Amino acid sequence: MTDELMDFDQALEAYDPVLGFEVHVELNTATKMFDWAPNAFGDVPNTNTSPVSLGLPGVLPSVNKQAVESAIRLGLALGCDIAEVTEFSRKNYFYPDTPKNFQTSQFDKPICENGALDVELEDGTVFTVQIERAHMEDDAGKLGHHGGAGRIQGAQYSLVDYNRAGVPLIEIVTRPITGAGKRAPELARAYVAAIREIVKNLGISDARMERGNVRCDANVSLMPKGAETFGTRTETKNVNSLRSVERAVRYEIQRHAAVLAAGGSILQETRMWHEDTRSTTSGRPKSDADDYRYFPEPDLVPIVPDRAWVERLRAELPEPPAQRRKRLKEQWGYSDEEFRDVVNAGVLEEIEQTVAAGASPAVARKWWMGEIARLAKQREVEPGELGATPATVVELNGLIEDGKINDKIARKVLEHVLAGEGTPAEVVEARGLAVVSDDSALGAAVDEALAAMPEVAEKIRGGKVQAAGAVVGQVMKATRGQADAARVRELILEKLGVQG
């Protein structure tokens, strides 16, 4: 059944959106949160497990110190207070991907509280988001639904991979966000992008959204204009791309508005986002804290972070992202507009790595904001998720500078690289894409083109040297764009006895 949606602008004329975000960040520790099982992505299902992560009887967990340190560092980066005493609790619920039948999380004594994050929107406007808390917990396993469209609806069976069960997580919870108005979807995307940038900058997470390293639960409710009481919220779960976060918030605003305008009421529930249909569907009624029957984890003692340790971690924090952006802009010589476009496109990290790998700032920007961005948009992924690497860009540009390929060929080479055919040099060799610069081959192609275009040849002889461009174009067409255009022009003028 298709939801009724109200026009977005019309919805914002009648209602004020209230947002809230719960961003889950998987940490890149070597082992899991409470046991020694490896924390690795992409391994054979159910091989990275232990009796603890499988919830077997009689086992005892122990806390991963590196995960605690990562949580403190993130809290400090978000301007949070670091708890004097923090403890874990059991969050009780049954689901097939939770082998313990509870999640080890933090309830009333989180490790980080009361922070704030300045989020920059596309036009440079800064919106301050208040952080309520950031707490530690372990991840659930992963369900795979088979025999249908990859969803639980219509699937013939489901399989559980417990490799992810027990992976360390930090959940960052905002306070209710008001005042965003029509920019609510944009703010949603920018906030998650800012969190991702911070955790990558800290080095505590791989932050690859396509792998689920960063996932967002987006809460949306609407208040009639002039009202002071929040409406009923829905929570769209586990949205794992920046584009999807923006689209999910926009969709829920339009859906809520249509329901409310028709005299209906919003059910407090979780929703599932479907990128293929760009819509949400109902999940389950949303539980409140009381429903989880939290109680202190009896197998783990409270953690008392040493104040000297906390202050040492504070002193060791890397350069804040805002300062880093200012420094990079000055180093690269980008204009305000150019740099803002780079940040909005989400390729700042990629360009920085490409420059570090040996490309000039201009070349790095040309590729990441040009052909790579075009292909990413075409395939509906983020540029950093396309498969191009800084090394790819540097090698492509090196081939161009050496005269082995031109820009047009380089774009073809990139597509073959992304298809898994090897490095740029390997693709050029295997597919015979090198620029034709041999005078004998080019001379024959020039002779053929001049013979086919006698009127143009006469114009060139008569002094209209610019007409040589038409002959160059014919030669390029005949050589599938692989001729050395500059040498072709020289040969044309030489054969016609004209000075360039």
N, C-alpha and C positions, 0 to 999 in steps of 0.2 A: 504494500500500500504506500502510495506517495504522499508525503506530508504537504499540507498547504503552507505556502510561504507568503509573507507580506513583502512588498518591495522594501529594500533596505532603507532607502531614504525616508520612505513613509513611516517605517517602524521607528526610526530615530526621531521623527517629529512627535510621536506619541509617547515614547518610552525612553528612559535612561538605562543603559546597560550597567550591570554590576558584574565585575569579573573576579575570578580567583584562580590561581594556578598552583598545582602541585607538580613540581618537576622532579623526576626520579633520575638520579645520576649514578650509573654503575661505575664503581671504582676499578682502577687497573692494577690492583694488588696482585701478587703472585698466587695467593691462595684465597680461599673463601672467608666469609665474615667470622665464622665460629668453628672452623675446622681446617684441616690440612689439604683438602681436595684442591686440585689446580683450578685457577680462575682463568679459563681460556675460551676463546670463541671458535666455533666451527669444527670442533673435534667430533669424533664418532659419538652419536647419542648415548647417554647414560654411561660414559666412561670416566667423567670427571666428578666422581661421587665418593662419599665416605659414609660410614654408619651414621655420622652426625647429620650430614646434609640430607640423608634419606630418612631421618627420624626414627631409627631403629631403637628398640627398647634398651634402656640401661646406659645409653651414651651420655657423655657430658661435653658441653660446648666450652670453648675458650675464645676470648676476644682477640681479634686481629689488631695488633698495636698500630700497624701502618694505616689501617682503615680509620682508627680513631684520630691519628695525626692528620689524615686527609680531611676529615670532617672539621677539625679545629681550623686548619688552614682555610678551608672554604668559608667557614663562619667568620673568620677574621677579614677575608676579602669582601664579604658582604656587610661588614660593619656590625656584626652581631656581638652580643655578650656571650662569653664562653662560661658555661656552668661551672660552679665550684664543685658540685656533685651531680653526676648524671647516672641514670640506671636504665636497664632494659626491662621491657614488659612483654608479656605474651598477648598477642592480638588473635583471638580465637575465631576461626571460621574454617569451614570445610570446603575445599575445592580440589579437584584431582591433581593439579600441579603443585599443591602444597603438601608434601609428604608428612610433615609433622602434625598437620591439622591445626596449626597455629603459625603465625609469623612472629619472629623475634624482632620487636620494634621498640620504639620509645614512646611513652605516653605523656605523663605529666612532668617528666624530668628530662627534656631533650638536651642535647649537648650545646646547641646554639639557639639564641632567641634575640628578638628585637633588632633586626637589621634593616637596611634600606639599600636599594639599587637604583641609580640614575640610568634611565633607559633613553637612548637617543633615537628619535623617529627619523623617517627618511628626509625630512626637510630641515633637520637639525634641532627640532624641538626636543627638549628634555622633559621626561615624565618620571617622577620619583615613585617607585613601587615599594611599599612597606613590606618587609619580610617578618612574618610572625615567628617562624622557627625553621631550623634545619636539623633533622634528626637522622640517626643511623638505624638501619634495619637490614635484613637479608632478603634477597630476591626470591621469587617463586620460580618453578620450572617453566617449561614452555609447552603448550598444547599445539599439536598439529592436526588439523581436520582434513580428512581425506574422503574421496569419493563424491565430492561436490565441487563448489566454487572456492574452496579454501576457507569457508566459514563454517561455523558450527551448524547453522541452519542448512539443512539439506545434505549434510555429510553422512556417509555410511558408517564411519568409525573415526575415532580420535586416538592419537598416540601421544605419550608424554615423554619429553626429554628432560631429565633431571640435572643435566649439566649446569644449568643456570641456577638451580635451587641452592641458595646459600651464598650467592655472589653478593659482595658488599654493595649496599646502596646508601646514598644520602638523599633524603626527600626534603625538598625546599618548599615551604608552604607560605604563600603570601597572605596578607590581610585582605579583606574585601577592597577591590579597586573601583572607585567611582570617578566620574568626571571625564572619562575618555571619549564619550559620545560616539560620533561617527568613526573615530579613529581606533575604536576598540579592537577590531581585527588586526589592524596594523600594529597596535601596541602588543597584542598577544604574540605575534611573530617576533617583534623586536625584543621582547622580554626573554623569550626562550633562546633567541640568538645571543643575547647578552650573557645568559647563564652558561651557554655552551662555550662562549669565548672565554669566560672566567675559568671554567674547569680545565679547558685546554691550556690556558696560560699557566695555571698552577701545576699542570702535568699530572693531575690525579685521575683523569679519565681519558680514554681514547675519544670520547665524545662523538662517536659515529652514530648518527641518528638512525641510519638505515639498518644498523645492527642492534638497535634498541639501547645503546649506551646512554642516550638521553631520551626520556619519554615524558610527555606532558599530559596530565589530567587537567582539562580546561573546564572550569565552572562558570556558568552563565545564568544570570537571572535578569529580569526586567522590572523596573519601577515605573508606574505611570508618571508623566511629567508633574512635578510639584509634590510627589509623595516622598515620605521620609523612611518608610518601612521597606526593607528589601523584599523582593518577590521570591517565589520558590525557585530553587536552583536545580539545574541538571549538571551532571559531570560527564563530559566526554572523555573516555578512558584511553590511555596509552597511544596518544597521537605522536607519531615519530618522524615528522618532517616539519620544517618551518612553514612551508606552503600549506600543509594540511592543518596546522594549528590555526593559521589565519582563516582558512576556509571553514573550519569547524565552528569557530566562534561566530563568524558571519552567518553561517547556516542556522545555528541555534538562536541567534537574535531574530532572524526572520521567522523561524518556526514558532518561537515563544510569542512573538507579536501577533502572528496569525491566530494562534489558539486563544490568546487573551482578548483580542478584538472580537472574536466570535462568541465571547461569553464563557469560554471554557476555562479550565484550570490546569496548571502545570503539575505534573507528577514528579516528585523528587525521586530521581532515578539516575542510574548510570546509563550512558549512551555509547554506542560503538560507532566510530567513524569509518566510512568506506570511501576510499580515494577514487575507486572506479566510478561510483555514482555521485561522488561529492555530496554525500548525505550521511545523516546519523540514523541509527535505529535503536530501539529500546533494548536495554540490557537487563537490569534487575532493579528493584526498588533500592534506593540509596540507604545504606545503613548509617546510623549515628554511632557515636563512640560507645554508648551504653550497650549496643547490640554486639559489640566485640568482646564484652566481658574481660576487659583488660585487668591484669594483675601482675605484680612484679615477677620477673623471671627468677624462679628459685635457684637455678643452677649457675647464675652469674652474679658476682658481687658488684656493688656500685663502683663507678669509676670516678676518681678524684684527680682531675688534671692538675699537675704541678704548675704553679703560677710561673715559675722560671721557664719551664718548658713552653708554656703558652707565649710568653714574651719573646723567647728565642724564635719561635715560629713566626711571630708577628714581624720581627726584625728581618727575617729571611724571605718574606713575601716578595714575589717578583714585581716588576714594574706594573702598575695598574693599567688595564686596557685603555682607559681614556688617555693617560699620559703616553702610552705606547703609540696610539694612533696619531697623536700630535707630533711625536718624534719622527715616525715613519713618513708622514706627509711632508715634513720639512726635508728629510733626507732624500726622498724620491722626487721632490720638486713638482708634485701634482698640484693642480689648482683645487680650490675648495670644492668645485662641482665634480671634478674628476675623482677626488678622494672620497666624496660622499657616495658617488656611484659605486665605487669599489666596495665600500662598507655595506651599502644596501644590497649589493649582489652577493654578499657573503663570501668573497674571495680574498679578503685581506691576508689571511694566513697563507693561502696558496701563493699569492704574489710575493709575500715576504720570503717564503721558502724558495721560490723561483729565483728571486734576486740573490739570495744566499748561495744558490747553486751556480751562479755565474751569469745570469741574464741581466740586462739593464732594466731599470724600472719601466722604461717605455715599452720594451719588448714584452716584459711580463704582463703589463697591463693590456697590451694589444691582444695577446692570446687569451688571457683569462676573461677579459671583458668582450672579446670578439668571437672567434670561432668556437671556443670551448663553451662560452655562455650560450651561443646559438644552438649548439648541439644539445646542451643540457635542457634548455627550454623545450626543444623539439621532443626530447625523450621524457620530459616532465620529472627531472631530478635536479638536485642542487648541483652546481658546477663541480664542487669538491667530491661529489659522489659519482661523477661520470666515468672515472677511470684514468683520466689524464693525470700525470704527475709533473712536478717541477722538472725532473730529469727529461721528461718527454719534450717539454717546451724548450729547454736549453739545447737539446740535441736537434730539434727541428730548426731552431734559429741558426745553429752552427752549420747545418747543411745549406741553409739559404745563404749565409755569409760566405761560405766556401764556393758558392756558385753551382753546387750540385743539384739543387732544386730551386724553384721559385715559389712565390707565395701561393699561387694557385695549386701547384703540385703539393705543397706542404699541407694544404687543407685536405687533399685526398689522402695523403699519408697519415694524417691524424686519425681519420675515420678507420683506416685499416689497423692502426695501432690499437684503437679502442675495441676493435673486433677481435683482438687477441692474436694478431699476426706477428707480433714481435716488436722490436724497437724501431724507431724511425729509419735508421740506417739499414736494418734488416728488411724492412718493407720496401724501401727504395730499390735495394738489390734484387729481392725476390720478384718484384713486379715490374722491374725495368723502368722505373719512373724517373731516372736521372735526367737532368737537362741535356739536350742534344747540343753539343758545342763543337763537334767535329766539322771542319770547314767543308769537307767533301760532301757530307750528308746535308749540311745546311745549304751549300751552294746549289745542289740539285733541287732542293725544295724551293729556293729562291728563283732559279731558272724557270721552274714549272709555274710558279705564281706570276712572274713577269709575263710569261707567254700567254697566260690566261687573262691578263689585265693590261693589254697594250696601251689603252687610253691613259691609264694611270701612269704607266711607264713614261709616256710622252710628257705628261704634266711634270714629272720629276725632272726629266731632262731639261724642261723649260724653266726650271728654277723653283718649282713649287715642292720644296723638299718635304714639307709636312704631309704631302700625299703619300709618302713612303709608309705611313702608318697603316694604310689599307693593305699594302702588300705584306707588311709584318703580320697583320691580323690573319691573312690568308695562310701564311707559313705556319703560324701558331696553330691554326685549325688543322692543317695537314699533319702536324706533328703532335696532335693531341695536347697542345699546350706545353710541350716539353722542350721547345727550342729556346736557345739563349736569345732573347728578344733584342738585346743590345747588339750582339754580333750579327744577327739577321739584318738589322738596319744598316750596319756598316757594309755588309756584302751587297745589299741592294744598291747603295750609292756607288760602291766600287764598280759594280757591273754596268752601271749606267753612266759612269764617268763624271759623277757629280761630287762636288766637295760638300762635306757635311757641315 
